[in-house]
Structure formats: structure tokens, C-alpha cells
Amino acid sequence: MEKGIFISEIRPAASVEGLFCVSSKRMLETRNKEPYLAITLTDRTGEIEGRVWEGAKQLDTVFGQGDYVRIRGEAQKFRDITQLKITHLESVRDDSVDPGLFLPVTQADTDELWSDFRKFIRGIKSDDLASLLNGIFKDRKISEAFKLAPAAKRMHHAYIGGLLEHSVSVTRLANSICKLYPYLDRDLLVSAALIHDIGKIEEFTFSRPPIDYSDRGRLLGHIVLGISIIDSFVARLGIKDSSQQIVALKHLVLSHHGQKEFGAPVLPMMEEAIALNYIDDLDAKLNYLGKLKKDISGPTYGWTEYQRLFERYFYLPSSDEVVEDKARKEAMEDVGAEDRPEAQPSLWSK
């Protein structure tokens, strides 16, 4: 069955027809108590909100979360965000659909990421840590899941290959930090960076859209699941569980969220644990902001919508704006002081 338009191709005021997966569905009411369906549609290029105004109650029984639907409608701007006004919707059988069209996928080169990941493992000199990492990732089931898994359901790296991308990014940062702070235990920090989120291969379901939590993932969380994987391979490989390096590695995995209210069973109590917490958080936040940046369009001067999670707006000018601004500044430097125009108020002073 033909896919039709991809979400990344949708532009305001355009007619839209295509096949999508429903990642969420809610029956809501207008202020006048008129029912409507609010649905989130996904494909591998992203997600978009849609609204069904006519026949909402009848259509509510036709499809559910996780179903494939073919829709027709019109793309409209609402509060600077493109949404779909859906005029026609029909459910589509799963066996006629390629699920690979509907899960968002990393834009990074996964072969290159996996090559870097393996290279970092080969650089570990600690016998216990090297043995553990090699043992875990020689397991084909684990390595294949690790290359495919997302790093989150929604917030950051929430796409196929996201876990590998995030883990390699955090490890690259860890490796760089060890050069600036050579007293840090590089083997420990790099090993923890590689494996800190391994529990996410069991925390999420991602064989078909939408990406969601597994029962074990929701009940136990990826930190507990990750420690369980580590413990099982420590036993299988005959590594002493009292090994100082293994105990330290487990501490870094357990504490990498930094605070108990953010899900860390213990607080970071080692220099390497502090470092891992901050670089993990840095990579996650920059990925989140990168996603926001892609959603900015129109004359918004790089400002996002208000982000309730962070209690602020973000100013994220496009790279073109940054290059243009740099060129303008360089041109100004070539102008004599007496020829320069009167300075304009800063954007930040408005």
C-alpha cells in the first residue's frame, strides 16, 4: 500500500492525503461542548497533531492507538504549529503496511556509530570492565536490540537508533572530559557511558509504532533493568561481583540521573558519577532543543513556544541566521568607527 505524503513534507495550507500511524487519541470537547477527536499521527519522519471535527463520536469506534489510518485533510497553522484538519479517515489492516515507514529513525550513520561504539570498548584496559562489555555486546540479541532501541518515548532521541546515538554521544563527551581532567578513571567513565542506558532495550517496545513502555519498563524502569543485565553477565562470565571496578560501574549506572526525584536510586558519590550525570543530561537536553529548533518556522526569530517542562522559552536561531549574523558582524568590523550607523537596541533589551 502506498504511503502518500510524509509528515516532514507537510506544509501549511496544503491538502494532505496519506497513511499514518496513530500514536495517541483523545476524545475532547470544545467550549460549546461539541465533541472532537485529538489525535497524534506519526511516521518515520516525525509526528503531527490532527483534529477530527465532523463525526468524531462515530470515528472514535473505528480506530485506536497504534492503528494505521489513511486520512485526507488540510494542514493549518495553530499557534505557530502546523496541525491537520482531518476531513476523512479510515482504518487500514496491519498486514498491508510496512511498519518501517512509521517509526522515526535516527539521521545519523548507524554503521559509523556502531563502529565507534566497538572502538571505545576495544580501548578499555581494565580486565573486568573489558570482559563485561565484550560479553554483553557479543550477545547478538542484545547488540541488535541496542542498535535499534530508542533512548526515550518522547523527550530525547525518541526514535529507532536513538539509544546507540545517545550512548555514543555521551561516550565521546566522557572521553573528551578525561583529557581535560586526567585524574578521572577513563576506563570507568567510558564504560559507564557506553552502558548506562542498556536497560532501555527492555524498557521500550519498538517493533511497531508507537514507541511505548513495556510492562517491565513501566514497572521497573531502565536503571533497574540495566543493573539486572549487568549482574546476569557478571555471573555468566565468572567476574567477581565484589570487583571494585564492577561495583563502581554499577554505582555510575544507578546514579546517572543525578537526583532521586529524577529516578536515581542513589546520588552520585564519585567524581566519575558526577561527570556522567552532567554529560548525560547535556546530550539529552541538546537533542531535545535540536528537535524544537526543527519545529520553528515563520517570522518567530528563533523563539520556541513556551516549554512548560523547563519553565521558559528558548531562543534557537537557525544556522543560516547565525551565519548571516556572523557575516554582518564581520562586515561591520571593516567599517570605520566614524562611518558606522548608530547602534540598534539589542533583541534582549526589548
C-alpha distance (Angstrom), angle and dihedral (degrees) to the residues before:
residue distance angle dihedral
M1 . . .
E2 3.80 . .
K3 3.79 116.5 .
G4 3.79 98.9 -146.7
I5 3.78 119.3 -163.4
F6 3.82 121.0 4.0
I7 3.80 120.0 -134.0
S8 3.82 92.6 -116.2
E9 3.81 88.2 60.0
I10 3.81 96.1 53.7
R11 3.80 114.8 111.1
P12 3.83 130.1 -176.8
A13 3.81 116.5 -86.2
A14 3.81 92.0 17.9
S15 3.78 125.7 126.5
V16 3.79 110.9 -115.9
E17 3.79 130.8 -155.2
G18 3.77 124.4 164.8
L19 3.76 152.9 105.4
F20 3.82 119.1 -80.0
C21 3.78 141.8 165.3
V22 3.81 120.1 -118.2
S23 3.81 109.2 -128.0
S24 3.82 94.3 174.4
K25 3.80 139.0 5.9
R26 3.80 130.4 -170.2
M27 3.79 132.7 176.2
L28 3.81 107.9 -140.0
E29 3.80 138.6 166.9
T30 3.76 133.8 -127.7
R31 3.80 120.7 -129.2
N32 3.79 86.3 -92.9
K33 3.83 89.9 56.7
E34 3.79 92.6 -108.8
P35 3.83 110.9 148.9
Y36 3.80 121.4 -125.1
L37 3.79 136.6 168.1
A38 3.79 120.0 -118.3
I39 3.78 109.7 -162.9
T40 3.78 135.2 172.6
L41 3.79 114.3 -141.6
T42 3.79 123.6 -161.0
D43 3.75 142.3 -173.2
R44 3.78 131.2 163.6
T45 3.81 92.0 -78.3
G46 3.81 96.9 57.4
E47 3.78 142.7 -76.2
I48 3.79 137.4 -74.4
E49 3.79 135.4 -168.8
G50 3.78 118.6 -117.6
R51 3.80 134.4 -170.2
V52 3.81 128.8 -153.4
W53 3.80 110.7 -161.6
E54 3.80 103.3 165.5
G55 3.82 119.5 63.5
A56 3.79 93.2 -3.0
K57 3.80 95.8 154.2
Q58 3.80 93.4 50.1
L59 3.80 93.4 47.6
D60 3.81 91.9 47.0
T61 3.81 88.7 75.3
V62 3.82 94.5 46.8
F63 3.82 100.1 68.1
G64 3.79 141.9 11.8
Q65 3.78 142.4 -163.5
G66 3.79 111.1 -55.0
D67 3.82 94.2 24.1
Y68 3.78 124.9 125.5
V69 3.80 116.0 -121.3
R70 3.77 136.3 -177.5
I71 3.78 112.1 -141.1
R72 3.78 141.2 -177.3
G73 3.74 123.0 -161.1
E74 3.77 148.6 110.1
A75 3.79 130.2 -78.9
Q76 3.80 112.7 -126.8
K77 3.78 136.5 179.0
F78 3.81 116.3 -116.8
R79 3.81 118.5 174.4
D80 3.81 89.8 -20.7
I81 3.81 91.8 -54.1
T82 3.79 123.7 109.5
Q83 3.81 113.3 -122.8
L84 3.79 134.1 172.3
K85 3.77 124.6 -117.0
I86 3.81 98.7 -153.7
T87 3.81 116.9 -149.3
H88 3.81 99.1 170.0
L89 3.80 131.6 27.3
E90 3.79 132.9 171.9
S91 3.80 132.4 173.1
V92 3.82 119.3 -115.1
R93 3.82 127.5 -152.2
D94 3.82 115.8 -108.3
D95 3.81 94.5 -131.9
S96 3.80 91.3 63.9
V97 3.81 94.4 54.8
D98 3.80 133.9 80.5
P99 3.85 104.4 -136.8
G100 3.81 89.8 -157.0
L101 3.80 88.0 75.5
F102 3.78 93.0 61.5
L103 3.77 109.6 45.8
P104 3.80 115.2 83.8
V105 3.80 110.9 -117.9
T106 3.80 132.7 -156.2
Q107 3.80 115.0 -97.7
A108 3.80 90.0 -144.9
D109 3.81 123.8 98.7
T110 3.81 102.0 -97.9
D111 3.81 93.3 -164.7
E112 3.80 89.5 56.3
L113 3.81 91.5 45.6
W114 3.80 92.0 50.6
S115 3.81 90.8 47.5
D116 3.82 90.1 53.4
F117 3.80 90.7 45.6
R118 3.82 91.8 54.3
K119 3.81 90.8 44.1
F120 3.80 90.9 56.5
I121 3.81 90.0 51.4
R122 3.80 90.7 51.4
G123 3.81 88.4 53.7
I124 3.83 93.7 59.9
K125 3.82 109.7 108.3
S126 3.83 98.9 -176.0
D127 3.80 107.7 101.2
D128 3.81 94.9 -145.7
L129 3.80 95.5 46.0
A130 3.82 94.0 43.3
S131 3.80 91.1 48.0
L132 3.80 91.9 49.7
L133 3.82 95.9 47.4
N134 3.80 94.0 44.8
G135 3.80 90.8 47.1
I136 3.79 93.6 50.8
F137 3.80 97.5 45.5
K138 3.80 95.8 42.4
D139 3.80 84.4 66.5
R140 3.81 100.3 98.0
K141 3.80 94.8 -153.4
I142 3.81 91.5 53.9
S143 3.80 96.1 42.7
E144 3.82 93.2 49.2
A145 3.80 91.8 47.6
F146 3.82 90.5 46.9
K147 3.82 91.3 54.2
L148 3.81 92.3 50.1
A149 3.81 104.2 36.8
P150 3.81 123.5 104.6
A151 3.80 119.4 -127.3
A152 3.81 92.9 -134.6
K153 3.77 142.9 0.3
R154 3.80 95.3 -118.2
M155 3.81 118.7 -22.5
H156 3.82 107.8 67.8
H157 3.81 136.5 -1.6
A158 3.81 86.6 -0.5
Y159 3.78 96.2 166.2
I160 3.79 141.7 80.1
G161 3.80 108.1 -66.6
G162 3.79 90.9 20.2
L163 3.80 94.5 119.8
L164 3.81 93.1 53.8
E165 3.82 91.8 44.6
H166 3.81 92.4 49.3
S167 3.81 94.0 44.3
V168 3.81 93.2 50.9
S169 3.82 91.7 46.2
V170 3.80 91.7 51.1
T171 3.81 90.4 46.6
R172 3.80 92.3 50.7
L173 3.80 88.8 52.3
A174 3.80 90.8 47.2
N175 3.79 91.1 51.1
S176 3.82 91.4 49.8
I177 3.80 93.1 48.0
C178 3.80 90.5 53.4
K179 3.81 88.4 59.4
L180 3.81 90.5 54.0
Y181 3.80 93.5 42.5
P182 3.84 103.9 32.9
Y183 3.81 92.7 176.0
L184 3.82 89.5 71.5
D185 3.81 116.4 100.0
R186 3.81 99.3 -108.0
D187 3.81 95.1 -169.9
L188 3.79 90.8 53.6
L189 3.79 97.6 44.2
V190 3.80 95.3 43.9
S191 3.81 92.1 45.9
A192 3.80 91.3 50.6
A193 3.80 91.7 46.5
L194 3.81 90.2 54.0
I195 3.80 95.0 48.4
H196 3.82 106.4 25.8
D197 3.82 94.1 105.6
I198 3.81 100.4 32.7
G199 3.82 90.2 119.9
K200 3.80 88.2 71.3
I201 3.80 90.2 78.6
E202 3.81 84.6 72.3
E203 3.81 99.1 29.0
F204 3.81 94.8 68.0
T205 3.78 137.1 47.4
F206 3.79 111.4 -141.3
S207 3.80 108.7 154.0
R208 3.83 88.4 105.7
P209 3.79 134.1 6.1
P210 2.88 137.6 -45.1
I211 3.79 106.5 47.5
D212 3.79 104.1 -130.1
Y213 3.79 143.9 155.9
S214 3.78 120.7 -79.4
D215 3.80 117.4 -134.4
R216 3.82 90.3 -104.5
G217 3.78 90.3 45.9
R218 3.76 94.1 53.6
L219 3.80 94.5 42.5
L220 3.82 99.6 41.5
G221 3.81 108.4 17.0
H222 3.79 129.1 -138.3
I223 3.82 96.2 -81.0
V224 3.81 93.3 59.8
L225 3.81 90.7 41.4
G226 3.80 90.4 49.9
I227 3.80 93.5 51.6
S228 3.81 88.4 49.4
I229 3.82 90.5 55.1
I230 3.81 91.3 47.9
D231 3.80 92.6 48.7
S232 3.80 92.9 48.7
F233 3.81 92.3 53.6
V234 3.81 93.5 42.9
A235 3.82 87.0 57.8
R236 3.80 94.4 41.2
L237 3.81 93.3 50.1
G238 3.80 94.8 44.8
I239 3.80 94.4 -118.3
K240 3.79 114.1 155.1
D241 3.79 108.4 -107.8
S242 3.80 87.2 -148.4
S243 3.82 90.4 62.6
Q244 3.80 107.8 130.2
Q245 3.81 91.2 -135.9
I246 3.80 92.8 51.3
V247 3.82 92.8 47.3
A248 3.83 89.9 48.9
L249 3.82 91.4 47.7
K250 3.78 91.2 52.3
H251 3.81 90.1 49.0
L252 3.82 90.5 55.0
V253 3.81 91.5 49.1
L254 3.81 92.2 47.3
S255 3.82 94.4 47.6
H256 3.81 102.8 37.9
H257 3.82 93.5 106.7
G258 3.80 87.4 63.5
Q259 3.80 101.4 -143.4
K260 3.77 134.1 49.5
E261 3.81 92.1 -126.6
F262 3.82 87.0 59.5
G263 3.80 92.4 53.0
A264 3.81 103.1 -89.6
P265 3.84 110.0 142.3
V266 3.82 88.8 -155.8
L267 3.80 133.2 19.2
P268 3.82 119.8 -111.3
M269 3.81 107.2 -89.2
M270 3.81 101.3 170.5
E271 3.80 132.2 65.5
E272 3.79 90.3 -118.3
A273 3.82 90.1 49.8
I274 3.81 90.9 53.7
A275 3.80 89.9 49.5
L276 3.82 93.3 48.9
N277 3.80 92.5 49.5
Y278 3.80 93.0 54.1
I279 3.80 98.4 42.9
D280 3.81 91.9 46.1
D281 3.80 89.5 51.6
L282 3.82 91.8 44.9
D283 3.79 94.4 53.4
A284 3.81 92.6 45.4
K285 3.81 93.6 49.9
L286 3.81 95.1 45.7
N287 3.80 90.2 50.6
Y288 3.81 89.6 50.2
L289 3.81 91.1 50.1
G290 3.79 90.3 47.7
K291 3.78 89.1 57.5
L292 3.81 90.9 49.2
K293 3.79 90.2 49.6
K294 3.80 91.6 57.2
D295 3.81 90.0 54.0
I296 3.81 94.0 56.6
S297 3.79 113.5 101.8
G298 3.76 137.8 152.5
P299 3.81 128.3 28.2
T300 3.82 96.5 -29.8
Y301 3.82 95.4 118.7
G302 3.79 90.7 -132.0
W303 3.80 97.3 -55.0
T304 3.80 119.0 140.6
E305 3.76 126.8 -147.1
Y306 3.82 114.1 -89.6
Q307 3.79 108.4 -72.4
R308 3.80 107.4 -144.1
L309 3.79 93.3 -168.8
F310 3.80 90.8 60.7
E311 3.83 96.9 29.0
R312 3.79 93.3 -129.7
Y313 3.79 147.6 75.3
F314 3.81 118.5 -107.5
Y315 3.79 126.7 -137.6
L316 3.81 106.5 -143.9
P317 3.81 111.3 165.5
S318 3.78 115.7 -168.3
S319 3.77 119.8 -105.2
D320 3.82 88.5 -109.2
E321 3.80 90.1 57.7
V322 3.80 90.8 48.8
V323 3.82 92.1 50.2
E324 3.80 91.0 46.5
D325 3.80 91.3 49.1
K326 3.82 91.4 49.2
A327 3.80 91.4 50.5
R328 3.81 90.3 48.9
K329 3.81 91.0 51.9
E330 3.80 92.0 48.1
A331 3.80 90.3 50.2
M332 3.80 90.4 50.6
E333 3.80 90.2 53.4
D334 3.81 88.7 59.9
V335 3.80 92.0 55.6
G336 3.79 117.6 90.2
A337 3.79 115.6 -112.1
E338 3.77 91.5 -115.7
D339 3.81 91.4 53.3
R340 3.79 97.9 47.7
P341 3.82 118.5 112.1
E342 3.77 119.3 -115.8
A343 3.80 110.8 -80.0
Q344 3.81 115.3 -98.6
P345 3.83 123.1 -135.6
S346 3.79 113.6 -89.0
L347 3.79 118.3 -107.8
W348 3.79 86.6 -122.0
S349 3.81 92.1 56.9
K350 3.79 94.3 58.3
